[in-house]
Amino acid sequence: MTRILPLACFAIVASAALPASAMAQSAPFNCQNDPQRVQIGAQPMRAAISDLSKQTRCPISIDAQIGGIYGHAVKGTVTPLAAAVALVRGTGLEVMLIKQGIGIGRYEQDAFDAKVDMLTSKVQDGVNSGRINSSRAASLRRQLTGVTTSIHQVAREQGFVSAAEKASYRRTIAVVTKAVS
């Protein structure tokens, strides 16, 4: 059976569209708090997500390429959010609560990757202009690489990126931003 982490770890926000088939369901949903019986076998991620959505009646938005990724088996009485995390843990995908249900994608990884890319470019600009020496540039690049490496590892291991982890990454980004400004 898949291990499910406590939901206190989640600090999640986003927005997404809902498939027409899910909108046709008239029953209300609470994707965060109401434990429900789920039984999902290990299978291709798209089918696993579809099964989870049908069993919990919780709309799930897929915001990443998931071809070739397999979801883990999830069985038991759990919240839809906890089931989604168990389903994606180990795949590199992240689960987030969104306005209309649950989102599955690479939200935080993509956002931090974009910031790291921009700052890496600024570090190089600083080197080219003589404002940043090569030793300081190497240190800044190591910090940025650390953010990228860590966020991808955390997302893969946990199936989400916690608020505390995001705060740590933001602090590193702020240090590097100050250094290149």
Residue pairs with C-beta under 8 A, 6 or more apart in sequence:
1 73
1 75
1 76
2 72
2 73
2 74
2 75
2 86
2 87
2 89
3 86
4 76
4 78
4 82
4 83
4 85
4 86
5 82
5 85
5 158
7 32
7 79
7 81
7 82
9 158
9 160
9 162
10 81
10 97
10 160
10 162
11 162
11 163
11 166
12 95
12 96
12 97
12 98
12 160
13 96
13 97
13 98
14 96
14 97
14 98
14 99
14 103
14 107
15 98
15 99
15 100
16 61
16 63
16 98
16 99
16 100
16 101
16 103
17 61
17 100
18 59
18 61
18 100
18 101
19 59
22 53
22 59
22 60
22 101
23 59
25 57
27 57
29 56
29 57
29 58
29 59
29 80
29 101
30 58
31 56
31 58
31 59
31 79
31 80
31 81
31 97
31 101
31 102
32 79
32 80
32 81
32 97
33 79
34 79
34 80
35 77
35 78
35 79
36 55
36 56
36 77
36 78
36 79
36 80
37 55
37 76
37 77
38 52
38 55
38 56
38 74
38 75
38 76
38 77
38 78
38 80
38 83
39 55
39 74
39 75
40 48
40 51
40 52
40 55
40 71
40 73
40 74
40 75
40 83
40 87
41 48
41 73
42 48
42 70
42 71
42 72
42 73
43 51
43 70
43 71
44 69
44 70
44 71
45 66
45 69
45 70
45 71
45 87
45 88
45 91
45 93
46 62
46 66
46 67
47 71
48 70
48 71
48 72
48 87
49 60
49 62
49 66
49 71
49 84
49 87
49 104
52 58
52 60
52 74
52 80
52 83
52 84
52 87
53 59
53 60
56 80
56 83
58 80
58 101
58 102
59 100
59 101
59 102
60 84
60 101
60 102
60 103
60 104
61 98
61 100
61 101
61 102
61 103
61 104
61 105
62 103
62 104
62 105
63 103
63 104
63 105
63 106
63 107
64 93
64 104
64 105
64 106
66 93
66 104
69 91
69 92
69 93
70 91
71 87
71 88
71 91
72 86
72 87
72 88
72 89
72 90
74 83
74 86
74 87
78 86
80 101
80 102
81 95
81 97
81 102
84 95
84 102
84 104
84 159
85 95
85 158
85 159
85 160
86 159
87 159
88 94
88 95
88 104
88 159
89 157
89 158
89 159
90 156
90 157
90 159
91 156
91 159
92 106
92 109
92 152
92 155
92 156
93 104
93 105
93 106
93 155
93 159
94 104
94 105
94 106
94 107
94 108
94 109
94 155
94 159
94 160
94 161
95 102
95 103
95 104
95 159
95 160
96 102
96 103
96 104
96 105
96 107
96 160
97 103
106 155
108 151
108 155
108 161
108 166
109 151
109 152
109 155
109 161
112 147
112 148
112 151
112 169
112 173
113 148
113 151
115 173
116 144
116 145
116 147
116 148
116 173
119 140
119 144
119 173
119 176
119 177
119 180
120 141
120 144
122 180
123 132
123 137
123 140
123 141
123 144
123 176
123 179
123 180
124 137
125 180
126 132
126 137
126 179
126 180
127 133
127 134
127 137
132 140
132 179
132 180
136 179
140 176
140 179
140 180
143 172
143 175
143 176
144 172
144 176
146 172
147 169
147 172
147 173
150 165
150 169
151 161
151 165
151 169
154 161
154 162
154 165
155 161
